[in-house]
Amino acid sequence: MRATILDTLHFIGTNDRNKTLFESNWPLPSGISYNSYLITDKKTALLDTIEYGSDRSYLENVAFLLDGRPLDYLVILHMEPDHAGMISDLLVRHPNTVVVTNAKGIALLDIYHPGISRDKIREVKDGDKLELGHHSLQFVFTPMVHWPESMMAYCTTEHVLFSQDAFGTFGTLDGGIFDDEIDPEYYKDEMLRYYTNIIGRFSGQVTKAIQKASTLPIRIICPVHGPVWRTNPQTVYQWYAQWAASESDTGVVLAYATMYGHTRQTADYTARKLSEAGLRNIRVFDVSKTHPSFILKEIWKYNGLVLGSCSYNTGMHPAMHQLCHEIEIMQPKRKNVFLFGGYSWSGGGLKNLQLFANNMIEKHAWELHSPGIELPGYPTIAALATLDPAIKTFAAGL
């Protein structure tokens, strides 16, 4: 795909509808786009590439837009292979191109694309500029958003922010490339899922990057996934600021693990009691049927979290263990938590949920309103009723 952003600034990207799991972990029901950008000024510069093998026409599109001119610079803002995959092939076609990146990017180049001559690499530092003619690119370091070498480039003359993975999203670009050609709300949910799955762990660093960017007049945001924001860039900027600050609405995500349906009964009972207590946003998930990717997105939205697991070989169910593992990695902040478990010949589900929750309480300001309740076997009406006081207290705390 090609599109003109400004007379001398071009979008070159592709849609990947074949990949089922991003990073071999996160589902892609709507695919994903890979975006790069070409500046054709007095000097020419390509900002990032795309994933290797995702589009055989990519280098042809670069050559078409260059129209016989040499490629003077390849600017690498992020070395992850979905954006750096075509570097070697590009440099074969354009052997005189100078690679522009930072010191940590150079170290990663040696790993992924060994053999690039050092005299063909220009190291830049935070605040350095690359003069292309009319366009002047200033480099803004954003380490751990979401790799250590990550940086952005800001065109000081046209007020364009090349934001690499920040402000990106899952989902292909289905005809519309710019925010004024699409319904932005269509992408919001997948953008939040992308944020919670890929970047959420580094929300502190995202906040710092946003604070840096807030000092700049930004007319256009060009990310490496998803739409180019040329009309209302403040929309996506505000979304990211909210997510990075872990601002959440009142509501509950209830995720449970069950083998034979008994824990599901406890989950449905709990959800009903929460509704009777006045909560309107309640999202219930069977962790064996819903990938953690989608549950994480909902956890980021709401301030309440209920986790319930049957016992499984004296521990929690493997699917619940996986969800807790992903939550621990992504580090959502300030959640109010309620726990329950089920058991037969051995406990362990609740005990291990408590260990997980206590770790999140210590590190990420979670609150646990009660230690939780574990019900044996088939949950009778009387047994379920023992949950009522704790559920009431939990709901009141939201």
TORKOL-520555 format. One record per residue (C-alpha): residue number from 0; z, y, x. Coordinates in steps of 0.5 Angstrom, whole numbers, plus 500, padded with zeros to 3 digits. Last residue first. Layout:
<sites>
+-----+-----+-----+-----+
: num :   Z :   Y :   X :
+-----+-----+-----+-----+
: NUM :   Z :   Y :   X :
...
+-----+-----+-----+-----+
</sites>
This chain:
<sites>
+-----+-----+-----+-----+
: num :   Z :   Y :   X :
+-----+-----+-----+-----+
: 397 : 588 : 500 : 469 :
: 396 : 595 : 498 : 469 :
: 395 : 596 : 497 : 462 :
: 394 : 591 : 491 : 462 :
: 393 : 595 : 488 : 467 :
: 392 : 602 : 489 : 464 :
: 391 : 599 : 486 : 457 :
: 390 : 595 : 480 : 461 :
: 389 : 602 : 479 : 464 :
: 388 : 606 : 479 : 458 :
: 387 : 600 : 474 : 454 :
: 386 : 599 : 469 : 460 :
: 385 : 605 : 464 : 457 :
: 384 : 601 : 464 : 450 :
: 383 : 596 : 460 : 454 :
: 382 : 601 : 454 : 455 :
: 381 : 603 : 455 : 447 :
: 380 : 595 : 454 : 445 :
: 379 : 594 : 448 : 450 :
: 378 : 591 : 449 : 456 :
: 377 : 588 : 442 : 458 :
: 376 : 590 : 440 : 465 :
: 375 : 596 : 444 : 468 :
: 374 : 597 : 452 : 467 :
: 373 : 598 : 456 : 474 :
: 372 : 600 : 463 : 473 :
: 371 : 599 : 469 : 477 :
: 370 : 603 : 473 : 482 :
: 369 : 604 : 479 : 478 :
: 368 : 601 : 486 : 478 :
: 367 : 597 : 485 : 484 :
: 366 : 594 : 492 : 487 :
: 365 : 589 : 492 : 492 :
: 364 : 589 : 498 : 497 :
: 363 : 584 : 495 : 502 :
: 362 : 588 : 491 : 508 :
: 361 : 595 : 489 : 506 :
: 360 : 593 : 488 : 498 :
: 359 : 586 : 485 : 500 :
: 358 : 590 : 480 : 505 :
: 357 : 595 : 479 : 499 :
: 356 : 589 : 477 : 494 :
: 355 : 586 : 472 : 499 :
: 354 : 593 : 468 : 500 :
: 353 : 594 : 469 : 492 :
: 352 : 587 : 466 : 491 :
: 351 : 589 : 460 : 495 :
: 350 : 596 : 459 : 491 :
: 349 : 592 : 459 : 485 :
: 348 : 587 : 454 : 486 :
: 347 : 592 : 449 : 490 :
: 346 : 595 : 445 : 485 :
: 345 : 595 : 437 : 485 :
: 344 : 595 : 432 : 480 :
: 343 : 592 : 436 : 475 :
: 342 : 591 : 444 : 476 :
: 341 : 589 : 450 : 473 :
: 340 : 589 : 457 : 476 :
: 339 : 591 : 465 : 474 :
: 338 : 590 : 471 : 478 :
: 337 : 590 : 479 : 476 :
: 336 : 588 : 484 : 480 :
: 335 : 587 : 492 : 480 :
: 334 : 582 : 494 : 485 :
: 333 : 583 : 499 : 490 :
: 332 : 577 : 498 : 495 :
: 331 : 571 : 493 : 496 :
: 330 : 571 : 490 : 503 :
: 329 : 564 : 487 : 503 :
: 328 : 567 : 481 : 508 :
: 327 : 573 : 479 : 504 :
: 326 : 569 : 480 : 497 :
: 325 : 564 : 475 : 500 :
: 324 : 569 : 470 : 502 :
: 323 : 572 : 471 : 496 :
: 322 : 566 : 469 : 492 :
: 321 : 565 : 463 : 497 :
: 320 : 572 : 460 : 496 :
: 319 : 571 : 461 : 488 :
: 318 : 564 : 456 : 489 :
: 317 : 568 : 452 : 493 :
: 316 : 574 : 451 : 488 :
: 315 : 581 : 453 : 490 :
: 314 : 585 : 448 : 495 :
: 313 : 589 : 442 : 494 :
: 312 : 582 : 438 : 494 :
: 311 : 580 : 442 : 488 :
: 310 : 585 : 446 : 484 :
: 309 : 582 : 450 : 478 :
: 308 : 580 : 457 : 480 :
: 307 : 582 : 464 : 476 :
: 306 : 580 : 471 : 479 :
: 305 : 581 : 477 : 475 :
: 304 : 579 : 484 : 477 :
: 303 : 580 : 491 : 475 :
: 302 : 577 : 498 : 477 :
: 301 : 570 : 497 : 475 :
: 300 : 563 : 498 : 478 :
: 299 : 564 : 495 : 485 :
: 298 : 566 : 488 : 482 :
: 297 : 560 : 489 : 478 :
: 296 : 555 : 489 : 484 :
: 295 : 560 : 483 : 487 :
: 294 : 558 : 479 : 482 :
: 293 : 551 : 479 : 482 :
: 292 : 551 : 478 : 490 :
: 291 : 556 : 472 : 489 :
: 290 : 551 : 468 : 485 :
: 289 : 552 : 466 : 478 :
: 288 : 553 : 459 : 476 :
: 287 : 558 : 456 : 480 :
: 286 : 562 : 462 : 479 :
: 285 : 562 : 462 : 472 :
: 284 : 562 : 470 : 470 :
: 283 : 566 : 474 : 465 :
: 282 : 564 : 482 : 465 :
: 281 : 569 : 486 : 461 :
: 280 : 568 : 493 : 459 :
: 279 : 571 : 495 : 453 :
: 278 : 578 : 494 : 454 :
: 277 : 583 : 496 : 448 :
: 276 : 589 : 491 : 449 :
: 275 : 585 : 486 : 444 :
: 274 : 579 : 486 : 449 :
: 273 : 584 : 484 : 455 :
: 272 : 587 : 479 : 450 :
: 271 : 580 : 476 : 449 :
: 270 : 578 : 476 : 456 :
: 269 : 584 : 472 : 458 :
: 268 : 583 : 467 : 453 :
: 267 : 576 : 466 : 455 :
: 266 : 578 : 465 : 462 :
: 265 : 584 : 460 : 460 :
: 264 : 578 : 456 : 456 :
: 263 : 574 : 457 : 463 :
: 262 : 579 : 454 : 467 :
: 261 : 579 : 447 : 462 :
: 260 : 572 : 447 : 462 :
: 259 : 571 : 440 : 466 :
: 258 : 570 : 443 : 474 :
: 257 : 572 : 450 : 473 :
: 256 : 571 : 456 : 477 :
: 255 : 573 : 463 : 474 :
: 254 : 570 : 471 : 475 :
: 253 : 573 : 476 : 471 :
: 252 : 570 : 483 : 472 :
: 251 : 575 : 488 : 468 :
: 250 : 574 : 495 : 466 :
: 249 : 575 : 502 : 467 :
: 248 : 570 : 506 : 472 :
: 247 : 570 : 506 : 479 :
: 246 : 569 : 510 : 485 :
: 245 : 569 : 506 : 491 :
: 244 : 568 : 513 : 495 :
: 243 : 561 : 510 : 498 :
: 242 : 559 : 508 : 491 :
: 241 : 560 : 515 : 489 :
: 240 : 557 : 518 : 495 :
: 239 : 551 : 513 : 494 :
: 238 : 550 : 515 : 487 :
: 237 : 550 : 522 : 488 :
: 236 : 545 : 522 : 494 :
: 235 : 540 : 518 : 489 :
: 234 : 540 : 523 : 484 :
: 233 : 540 : 529 : 489 :
: 232 : 533 : 526 : 492 :
: 231 : 530 : 529 : 485 :
: 230 : 523 : 530 : 486 :
: 229 : 521 : 527 : 493 :
: 228 : 525 : 521 : 493 :
: 227 : 521 : 515 : 496 :
: 226 : 522 : 509 : 492 :
: 225 : 525 : 502 : 495 :
: 224 : 526 : 500 : 502 :
: 223 : 525 : 503 : 508 :
: 222 : 528 : 510 : 506 :
: 221 : 524 : 517 : 505 :
: 220 : 528 : 522 : 502 :
: 219 : 525 : 529 : 500 :
: 218 : 527 : 536 : 500 :
: 217 : 534 : 535 : 504 :
: 216 : 537 : 542 : 506 :
: 215 : 542 : 539 : 512 :
: 214 : 549 : 540 : 512 :
: 213 : 550 : 534 : 507 :
: 212 : 547 : 529 : 511 :
: 211 : 553 : 529 : 516 :
: 210 : 557 : 528 : 510 :
: 209 : 553 : 523 : 508 :
: 208 : 553 : 519 : 514 :
: 207 : 561 : 520 : 515 :
: 206 : 561 : 517 : 508 :
: 205 : 556 : 511 : 510 :
: 204 : 561 : 510 : 516 :
: 203 : 567 : 509 : 511 :
: 202 : 563 : 505 : 506 :
: 201 : 561 : 500 : 512 :
: 200 : 563 : 494 : 508 :
: 199 : 558 : 496 : 502 :
: 198 : 552 : 496 : 506 :
: 197 : 548 : 490 : 505 :
: 196 : 551 : 486 : 499 :
: 195 : 554 : 492 : 495 :
: 194 : 549 : 497 : 497 :
: 193 : 543 : 492 : 495 :
: 192 : 547 : 491 : 488 :
: 191 : 548 : 498 : 487 :
: 190 : 540 : 499 : 488 :
: 189 : 539 : 493 : 484 :
: 188 : 543 : 497 : 478 :
: 187 : 540 : 504 : 480 :
: 186 : 532 : 501 : 480 :
: 185 : 531 : 502 : 473 :
: 184 : 535 : 508 : 472 :
: 183 : 530 : 512 : 477 :
: 182 : 524 : 511 : 471 :
: 181 : 518 : 511 : 476 :
: 180 : 513 : 516 : 478 :
: 179 : 517 : 522 : 479 :
: 178 : 521 : 518 : 484 :
: 177 : 515 : 516 : 488 :
: 176 : 512 : 509 : 489 :
: 175 : 510 : 507 : 483 :
: 174 : 505 : 502 : 482 :
: 173 : 510 : 496 : 482 :
: 172 : 515 : 498 : 488 :
: 171 : 519 : 492 : 489 :
: 170 : 526 : 491 : 488 :
: 169 : 532 : 491 : 492 :
: 168 : 534 : 498 : 494 :
: 167 : 535 : 503 : 499 :
: 166 : 539 : 510 : 500 :
: 165 : 541 : 508 : 507 :
: 164 : 537 : 503 : 510 :
: 163 : 532 : 508 : 514 :
: 162 : 534 : 515 : 512 :
: 161 : 528 : 519 : 514 :
: 160 : 530 : 525 : 511 :
: 159 : 525 : 530 : 510 :
: 158 : 526 : 538 : 510 :
: 157 : 519 : 540 : 512 :
: 156 : 521 : 544 : 518 :
: 155 : 527 : 540 : 520 :
: 154 : 524 : 533 : 519 :
: 153 : 530 : 529 : 520 :
: 152 : 531 : 522 : 523 :
: 151 : 536 : 517 : 521 :
: 150 : 540 : 513 : 526 :
: 149 : 542 : 505 : 526 :
: 148 : 543 : 502 : 533 :
: 147 : 550 : 499 : 531 :
: 146 : 547 : 496 : 525 :
: 145 : 549 : 498 : 518 :
: 144 : 550 : 504 : 517 :
: 143 : 554 : 501 : 523 :
: 142 : 552 : 508 : 527 :
: 141 : 549 : 513 : 523 :
: 140 : 546 : 518 : 529 :
: 139 : 542 : 524 : 527 :
: 138 : 535 : 525 : 530 :
: 137 : 532 : 531 : 529 :
: 136 : 524 : 530 : 528 :
: 135 : 520 : 537 : 529 :
: 134 : 513 : 537 : 525 :
: 133 : 509 : 542 : 526 :
: 132 : 507 : 540 : 532 :
: 131 : 510 : 533 : 534 :
: 130 : 516 : 535 : 537 :
: 129 : 522 : 530 : 538 :
: 128 : 529 : 533 : 537 :
: 127 : 535 : 530 : 540 :
: 126 : 541 : 531 : 536 :
: 125 : 544 : 524 : 537 :
: 124 : 541 : 522 : 543 :
: 123 : 534 : 519 : 545 :
: 122 : 531 : 514 : 549 :
: 121 : 524 : 514 : 551 :
: 120 : 521 : 507 : 552 :
: 119 : 514 : 506 : 555 :
: 118 : 516 : 507 : 562 :
: 117 : 521 : 501 : 561 :
: 116 : 515 : 497 : 560 :
: 115 : 516 : 492 : 553 :
: 114 : 517 : 485 : 556 :
: 113 : 522 : 483 : 551 :
: 112 : 521 : 484 : 543 :
: 111 : 527 : 482 : 539 :
: 110 : 532 : 481 : 545 :
: 109 : 530 : 487 : 549 :
: 108 : 529 : 491 : 543 :
: 107 : 536 : 490 : 541 :
: 106 : 538 : 493 : 548 :
: 105 : 533 : 499 : 547 :
: 104 : 536 : 500 : 540 :
: 103 : 543 : 501 : 543 :
: 102 : 540 : 506 : 548 :
: 101 : 537 : 510 : 542 :
: 100 : 530 : 510 : 540 :
:  99 : 523 : 512 : 541 :
:  98 : 517 : 507 : 543 :
:  97 : 511 : 511 : 547 :
:  96 : 504 : 508 : 545 :
:  95 : 499 : 507 : 550 :
:  94 : 498 : 500 : 548 :
:  93 : 496 : 501 : 541 :
:  92 : 493 : 494 : 539 :
:  91 : 498 : 490 : 543 :
:  90 : 504 : 495 : 541 :
:  89 : 503 : 494 : 534 :
:  88 : 503 : 487 : 535 :
:  87 : 510 : 487 : 538 :
:  86 : 513 : 492 : 534 :
:  85 : 511 : 488 : 527 :
:  84 : 518 : 485 : 526 :
:  83 : 522 : 492 : 527 :
:  82 : 523 : 493 : 519 :
:  81 : 525 : 487 : 516 :
:  80 : 527 : 485 : 523 :
:  79 : 533 : 489 : 524 :
:  78 : 532 : 494 : 529 :
:  77 : 533 : 501 : 525 :
:  76 : 531 : 508 : 527 :
:  75 : 525 : 506 : 531 :
:  74 : 520 : 511 : 532 :
:  73 : 513 : 509 : 535 :
:  72 : 510 : 515 : 538 :
:  71 : 503 : 517 : 540 :
:  70 : 499 : 513 : 536 :
:  69 : 492 : 515 : 538 :
:  68 : 487 : 518 : 534 :
:  67 : 481 : 514 : 531 :
:  66 : 482 : 515 : 523 :
:  65 : 490 : 515 : 524 :
:  64 : 490 : 513 : 517 :
:  63 : 485 : 507 : 517 :
:  62 : 489 : 505 : 524 :
:  61 : 496 : 504 : 520 :
:  60 : 493 : 501 : 514 :
:  59 : 489 : 496 : 518 :
:  58 : 496 : 495 : 522 :
:  57 : 499 : 493 : 515 :
:  56 : 493 : 489 : 512 :
:  55 : 496 : 482 : 514 :
:  54 : 502 : 484 : 510 :
:  53 : 509 : 480 : 510 :
:  52 : 508 : 476 : 516 :
:  51 : 513 : 480 : 521 :
:  50 : 517 : 485 : 517 :
:  49 : 515 : 492 : 516 :
:  48 : 514 : 498 : 521 :
:  47 : 519 : 504 : 523 :
:  46 : 517 : 511 : 523 :
:  45 : 510 : 512 : 526 :
:  44 : 508 : 518 : 530 :
:  43 : 502 : 522 : 531 :
:  42 : 502 : 528 : 536 :
:  41 : 498 : 534 : 533 :
:  40 : 501 : 532 : 526 :
:  39 : 499 : 525 : 523 :
:  38 : 506 : 523 : 521 :
:  37 : 506 : 515 : 519 :
:  36 : 512 : 512 : 515 :
:  35 : 514 : 505 : 514 :
:  34 : 517 : 502 : 508 :
:  33 : 518 : 494 : 506 :
:  32 : 519 : 493 : 499 :
:  31 : 523 : 488 : 495 :
:  30 : 523 : 482 : 490 :
:  29 : 525 : 482 : 483 :
:  28 : 529 : 476 : 483 :
:  27 : 531 : 477 : 490 :
:  26 : 537 : 473 : 491 :
:  25 : 542 : 475 : 497 :
:  24 : 543 : 470 : 503 :
:  23 : 537 : 468 : 507 :
:  22 : 537 : 475 : 509 :
:  21 : 534 : 477 : 503 :
:  20 : 533 : 470 : 499 :
:  19 : 527 : 468 : 495 :
:  18 : 522 : 471 : 499 :
:  17 : 515 : 471 : 496 :
:  16 : 515 : 478 : 492 :
:  15 : 515 : 482 : 498 :
:  14 : 511 : 489 : 497 :
:  13 : 508 : 493 : 502 :
:  12 : 509 : 499 : 506 :
:  11 : 505 : 505 : 509 :
:  10 : 507 : 512 : 506 :
:   9 : 504 : 518 : 509 :
:   8 : 506 : 525 : 512 :
:   7 : 501 : 530 : 515 :
:   6 : 498 : 533 : 508 :
:   5 : 505 : 531 : 505 :
:   4 : 507 : 524 : 501 :
:   3 : 500 : 521 : 501 :
:   2 : 500 : 514 : 499 :
:   1 : 499 : 507 : 502 :
:   0 : 500 : 500 : 500 :
+-----+-----+-----+-----+
</sites>
